[in-house]
């Protein structure tokens, strides 16, 4: 019953999204290039690649950035830079930008050999003794996530950005995850495990 309720909630949230126009989004994306790159593949490791990301996920993040600004940080996703960028956007702007970036190919990335053993173990199997779920459960075996459920694509993502987000989830500084799932997992990870996972997902294909 709980699973059914969750699915219905996800479907309802998806239906609330505006229909995005990729061409319109391209015309609106000029200011995004400064941090995310002209093709959505940021070369600055602390910023995410948004090329090829699920449009629903991108749209949700933009809405959450704006929500945090309008609620004084009580709701949504706090980020002073993205909050300022999202504030003037309409829901149609967000849908258009999300549609555009979802059409672009994400650039390749690699996994350092030193992170494979720990990263692969946690990603594929988790750690049952510590109550850590396998990352594959939500993000899939290749890190592609699922559009309908709202789980993002993490394959090929910048390792430094992934690490920053896991650190924020662990510290409770980011709280816009579904049912606190990411906070629950990150809270049980060590610094070394976060580093290994962050580097491991970059090379998933």
C-alpha positions in Angstrom: 0.0 0.0 0.0 2.8 2.4 0.9 4.5 1.6 -2.4 1.3 2.3 -4.3 0.9 5.6 -2.5 4.5 6.6 -3.4 3.9 5.7 -7.1 0.7 7.7 -7.2 2.5 10.7 -5.6 5.3 10.5 -8.1 2.9 10.3 -11.0 0.9 13.3 -9.7 4.1 15.4 -9.4 5.1 14.4 -12.9 1.7 15.5 -14.3 2.1 18.9 -12.7 5.2 19.7 -14.8 4.9 22.0 -17.7 5.5 20.7 -21.2 9.0 21.8 -22.1 10.2 23.2 -25.4 13.9 22.3 -26.1 14.3 25.0 -28.7 12.9 27.6 -26.4 15.2 26.3 -23.6 18.2 26.6 -25.8 17.5 30.3 -26.3 17.1 30.7 -22.5 20.3 28.8 -21.6 22.9 31.5 -22.2 23.5 32.4 -18.6 23.7 28.7 -17.5 26.8 28.2 -19.7 29.0 30.1 -17.3 28.9 27.3 -14.7 27.5 24.3 -16.6 29.3 24.8 -19.9 28.0 25.6 -23.3 27.0 22.0 -23.9 25.8 21.3 -20.3 29.1 19.5 -19.4 30.7 21.7 -16.8 34.5 21.6 -16.8 34.5 23.0 -13.2 34.3 20.0 -11.1 32.3 21.5 -8.3 29.4 22.1 -10.7 27.3 19.3 -12.1 27.0 18.2 -15.7 23.4 18.7 -16.6 23.6 17.4 -20.1 21.5 14.3 -20.6 19.8 14.6 -17.2 16.2 13.6 -16.9 14.0 16.7 -17.6 11.7 16.0 -14.7 14.7 15.9 -12.3 16.2 19.1 -13.7 12.8 20.9 -13.5 12.3 19.7 -9.9 15.7 21.0 -8.8 15.0 24.4 -10.3 11.7 24.6 -8.5 13.3 23.5 -5.3 16.0 26.2 -5.6 13.3 28.8 -6.1 11.3 27.4 -3.2 14.2 27.7 -0.9 14.6 31.4 -1.7 10.9 32.2 -1.3 10.6 30.3 2.1 13.8 31.6 3.6 15.4 28.2 3.3 12.7 26.3 5.2 11.7 24.3 2.1 13.3 23.3 -1.1 17.1 23.1 -1.9 19.3 25.8 -0.5 22.0 27.2 -2.8 22.7 30.9 -2.9 23.9 30.9 -6.5 21.3 28.6 -8.0 18.6 30.2 -5.9 19.4 33.6 -7.4 19.4 32.1 -10.9 16.0 30.3 -10.4 14.1 33.2 -8.8 13.2 35.0 -12.1 12.3 31.8 -13.9 8.7 30.9 -14.6 7.6 27.3 -14.6 7.6 27.4 -18.4 11.2 28.6 -18.4 12.2 25.8 -16.1 10.4 23.2 -18.2 12.1 24.6 -21.4 15.5 24.6 -19.9 15.1 21.1 -18.6 13.8 19.9 -22.0 16.8 21.4 -23.7 19.5 20.1 -21.5 18.0 16.6 -21.5 18.6 16.4 -25.2 22.4 17.0 -25.0 24.9 14.2 -24.6 26.8 13.9 -21.4 30.6 13.8 -21.8 32.6 10.7 -20.8 34.2 10.3 -17.5 36.4 7.6 -15.8 36.8 5.9 -12.4 40.2 5.9 -10.7 41.4 2.3 -10.1 41.9 3.1 -6.5 38.1 3.7 -6.0 36.8 0.7 -7.8 36.8 -1.9 -5.0 35.0 0.2 -2.4 32.9 2.1 -4.8 31.7 -1.0 -6.7 30.9 -2.9 -3.5 28.7 -0.1 -2.1 27.1 0.8 -5.4 26.1 -2.7 -6.4 25.5 -4.3 -3.0 25.4 -1.7 -0.3 26.1 -2.9 3.2 23.3 -4.8 4.8 24.9 -4.9 8.3 25.0 -1.1 8.4 21.6 -0.7 6.7 23.1 0.9 3.6 21.0 0.2 0.5 22.7 -0.5 -2.8 22.8 2.5 -5.1 21.6 0.3 -8.0 18.2 0.1 -6.3 17.4 3.7 -7.4 20.1 4.7 -9.9 20.3 1.5 -11.8 23.3 -0.7 -12.7 24.7 1.8 -15.1 23.8 4.9 -13.0 21.1 6.1 -15.5 18.4 6.5 -12.9 14.8 6.6 -13.9 12.8 9.5 -15.3 9.4 8.5 -14.0 10.5 7.9 -10.4 12.6 11.1 -10.3 15.9 9.4 -9.6 18.7 11.2 -11.4 21.3 10.0 -13.8 24.7 10.0 -12.0 26.8 8.1 -14.6 29.5 10.4 -15.9 28.9 13.0 -13.3 31.8 15.2 -11.9 33.2 13.4 -8.8 33.7 16.5 -6.8 30.1 17.6 -7.3 28.8 14.2 -6.3 31.0 14.3 -3.2 29.8 17.8 -2.3 26.2 16.5 -2.5 26.8 13.4 -0.4 28.5 15.6 2.2 25.5 17.9 2.2 23.0 15.0 2.5 25.1 13.6 5.4 25.2 16.9 7.2 21.5 17.6 6.6 22.3 20.7 4.5 20.5 19.3 1.6 17.0 17.9 2.3 15.0 17.7 -1.0 15.5 14.0 -1.4 12.5 11.7 -1.6 11.6 10.2 1.7 15.0 11.2 3.1 16.6 8.3 1.2 19.8 10.0 0.4 20.2 11.5 3.8 19.7 8.0 5.3 22.4 6.5 3.2 24.9 9.3 3.4 24.6 9.4 7.2 26.2 6.0 7.4 29.1 6.6 5.0 32.6 7.4 6.0 34.6 10.1 4.3 36.6 7.5 2.4 33.5 5.7 1.2 31.9 9.0 0.0 35.1 9.8 -1.9 35.2 6.3 -3.5 31.5 6.3 -4.5 31.8 9.8 -5.9 34.7 8.7 -8.1 33.2 5.4 -9.0 29.9 6.7 -10.5 31.8 8.8 -12.9 32.9 5.8 -14.9 29.6 3.9 -15.0 28.4 3.4 -18.6 
